[in-house]
Amino acid sequence: VALDSCPPELGDMEQPVTGRGNPPHTSSGAPLQASALSVKLNSCTESESAFEQFSQLTSGCGDQRWEKECQQCGAEEHEIHGSEETTEETELVVLDPEHPLMRRFQAALKNYLTKQMEKMTLELQELRTATKEGKIQREELGVILYGAQQQLAHLQMELEKSHDRHAQTAAARQQLEEELKGLRLTYKKMCQNTDDERKKVSAMQTQVENLALHLFYMQNMDQDMRHNILLMKQSTKAAEAEKVQAEVEKKKQDLLLDRLTRKAYELQEQIALSEAQFVAQAEDTKVTRQAVNEACMEVQAINMEKKRLMNHWNSSLAGMKQRDEAYIATQELLSKYRHDLKSLETDIRGCRKSIRKEEEKNELLVTILSRSQNDANTTKKLIAQCLSRQEALKVEFGTYARVLHETEQALNRTKMDQAAHLNELLSISKDIEKGTDAKEQVENQILAKLQEQMMSSKATKHFTQVAAKLRRRKTDLELHFSNVENDTAQVILNATHTSCRLTILQKTLCELDKEIKNIHDLISCRESEIAKCSLLIENKRGVISQYNKRLELILSQQGGQELGPLEIEINNLTKQIEDCNCEVMTLQKYWLNQQKELVKLTHEREEQIASLDMLKKQITIMEQKKVRTENEIQQETKEQKDIERHMRNMSNDLIKLNVLINKNNSSFKELQCGNIITENEFVCALKAAEKESVEMQERHSQLTEEKERLLNSLVEAEHQIMLWEKKIQLTREMRAAVDSETGQGEIQAMRTEIHRMQVRYGQLMKQQEKMIRDMEASVSRREAIAIRGEGQNKTDKKRITKSDFHRKKRELRKKISETQKNTQDCNKTILELESTQASLSASLSEKQQELRRLQAESDSLGSDAECLQNKKRWNLLEIVAYQTRQKHLQALKEGKYAPLCRTEQAWRNEQQKLQDRLRAIDAVVHQIQQEHPQHRRALQWLSQCLESRLGSQEA
């Protein structure tokens, strides 16, 4: 009868755990949740069964009392289940058995348990068989649960890896899309620029043709004018004036042609630049296509891995059933493997730390190497600059040596003058000494006379007058001495001034000599030009005489008849028509060639349009694949959550079934024994029913209170597990959010959560003190109940055997050791989680610092890349300019070069025009930079190039 109440009580105690269910969390905390739930459920069921067995020993109720208690416990469980939602925010702090707060409870419980140890030993011997069966079933469940945890952890790692890969592919795809958009825009701009340049080239070609026609007409007019000059000898002066005007116009046309050719060369250079940019962009498009293909291959690989994971999941589910049979043999090795696993984890952590240190060292060495290379390059540049400076300083040294020689000569002259002035000063100083000697003699004489004439007043008056005169003379001599010194200083200053003037005059003399030489050179050049002009005049006179002779011959050939100007024009026009026909044929051939080139260009344009269409189609396909993969990932996450929820429910159901089976088996045996005992004790039980009913009510109220406290502790344990799951989830989300841009908000949320948990910790400490007091009271209460029950059992019932007490004592010891192990495991998990939190915060700060450093490096690299790009453009422009210069020099070498400017004045005027044009362009660029700051960076290289070109021209 005493053992009949055990199975239903355990069943009732498990109702809140199984019926409530945990809210769905993310898959990151599933393994820890399952392990924590299994530990907590085992500890809770074992402690409850121990306390219930103790209460069953003190109570001797029948089946009717058991049914009443069961109903009351069920009602209380429903009430606790209803109040669970209000106590969701409570937490359970699991204390260590050796904690100072547990000493009072441990002392009271120890005193109580030492009294009950002898009673429990007997019961433990009888319950060994039942505990062995329960142990086997529990071990089987532990094996299943451990395998499921390992599998879930493995799958979780693979899922996180797949998420990381998906994020990387998405980022790469987004980057490629942005690059593709940029390439499209640049391609459109290049097409527009090429079309504009082609239009400009065609317009320039038409202008060149028109100018060629004008030049041809001007040449014909020149010939006509020459014929008219030969025909009309009387109007030679007017014809010469018209010829001069025609030459001036021809020069103007030549200047126009030169300008047009320059523009054509500039356009050719721009076309070459655009072609080079087009080739570079084509290479970039190839690279982007390859990257897109690689991304497609990675997406396909992700899909294949997903299928493989599903197959592996199905096979693992089948393997879980097969592992149940093999787990019994591996249970003994499990403790060793766990110890090895912990040691391996510590080794792995040490290896990770060493790897991080080595990576940091490698990064430092790379940075040091790059700095040393940059320093070497800078030192080379500085050496070259120093060599150039050395040459310049040598030149300056020569000039300074010459100046020093001249100054030394001037210094020698000044020294000679100084020596002369010093001689004069010596003579003056000698005169001054003579004056002082004379002064002393006079003073001595005056003193002697004063001594002789001290007696008379007249002598005193004379003495005062003489003394005044001497004083005046003394002051005059001092003034004369100071004037002499001033004169000497003035002489020295005049000498230095004359030396400086001499050096300045020598410099001016050298400059005047140079100017005289230049003037002589100019005079010689002018004389040579005059001689050349005289020779040209003589040559032209000879040509005119030859033309006169030819005219006379033509007239003689025509029979002495002079043709009119119209007939001459007719002949010239016929010749021009023939030349035009030839030119038309050549132009037709040129037009056909241009048409062929246009057809080629249209074919290329069509091919490019087709490739663009293919790229657009590929982009749409990739977008559709992205949407599909996102939907599949969402479905997989939902399915995974459902599977986890079903797994938890199944594990809870399995635990319940195993417990119920054990209960049924034990209850069946106990009922067989209880029926025999109840037949004998039913009469005695009826007599004591009235007394026991009152005691049972009191005991029932006490048990309900204890049960409520235990249920509250169980609920708090569940909430503690849920909170740890939330913490683990937050740490995993922190790891995932370290590389994202929205990690700062989540970090702030984690900080607020930590603050809230600290506040909650203070509240829980107060609840802990209250619970310890309640636990001490419960121990004393149970002891009183046990004493009362033992007194009643001694009087009315059969005594309990010693074996039962020993058996229960062993079971309680075992359960106490298991609870201590569970508390130690919980403390270890808490410490591990705290260490992981600290490491995560440290790694987060390191990652943020590294991200800032990488951002600064990327900015510096971007600026360096822009500088190199500008340098590349400038080098291309210089290469094109050098190529054109090489062509001109080659033409000059071959004798085909036609100078643009015949005279130096025209060349200077043209150079001045170019400088004015460059200044105007520079002003326009500066104005654009001021009005539009967003284009300042793009136009910076152009402004630098213009400034360098203007500076070089001015120099």
Buried (B, 14 or more C-beta within 10 A) or exposed (E): BBBBBBBBBBBBBBBBBBEBEBEEBBBBBBBBBBBBBBBBBBBBBBBBBBBBBBBBBBBBBBEEBBEBBBEBBBEBBEEBBEEBEEEEEBBBBBBEBEBEBBEBBBEBBEEBBEEBBEBBBBBBBBBBEBBEBBEEBBBBBBBBBBBBBEBBEBBBEBBBEBEEBBEEBBEBBEEBBEBBEEBBEBBEEBEEBBEEBBEBBEEBBEBBEEBEEBBBEBEBBBEBBBBBBBBEEEEEEEBEEBBEEBEEEBBEBBBBBBEBEEBBBEBBBBBBBBEEBBEEBBEBBEEBBEBBEEBBEBBEEBBEBBEEBEEBEEEBEEEBEEBEEEBEEEBEEBEEEEEEEEEEEEEEEEEEEEEEEEEEEEEEEEEEEEEEEEEEEEEEEEEEEEEEEEEEEEEEEEEEEEEEEBBEBBBEBBEEBBEEBEEBBEEBEEEBEEBEEEBEEBBEEBEEBBEEBEEEEEBEEBBEEBEEEBEEBBEEBEEBBEEBEEBBEEBBEEBBEBBEEBBEEBEEEEEEEEEEEEEEEEEEEEEEEEEEEEEEEEEEEEEBEEBEEEBEEBBEEEEEEEBEEEEBBEEBEEEBEEEBEEBEEEEEEEEEEEEEEEEEEEEEEEEBEEEEEEBEEBBEEBEEBBEEBEEEBEEBBEEBBEBBBEBBEEBBEBBBEBBBEBBEBBBEBBBEEBEEEBEEBEEBBEEBBEEBEEBBEEBBEBBBBBBBBBBBBBBBBBBBBBBBBBBBBBBBBBBBBBEEEEBEEBBEEBEEBEEEBEEBEEEBEEBBEEBBEBBBEBBEBBBEBBEBBBEBBEEBBEEBBBBBBBBBBBBBBBBBEBBBEBBBBBBEBBEEBEEBBEEBBEBBEEEBEEEEEEEEEEEEEEEEEBEEEBEEBBEBBEEBEEBBEEEBEEEEEEEEEEEBBEEEEBEEEBEEEEBEEBEEBBEEBBEBBEEEEEEBEEBBBBBEBBBEBBEEEEE
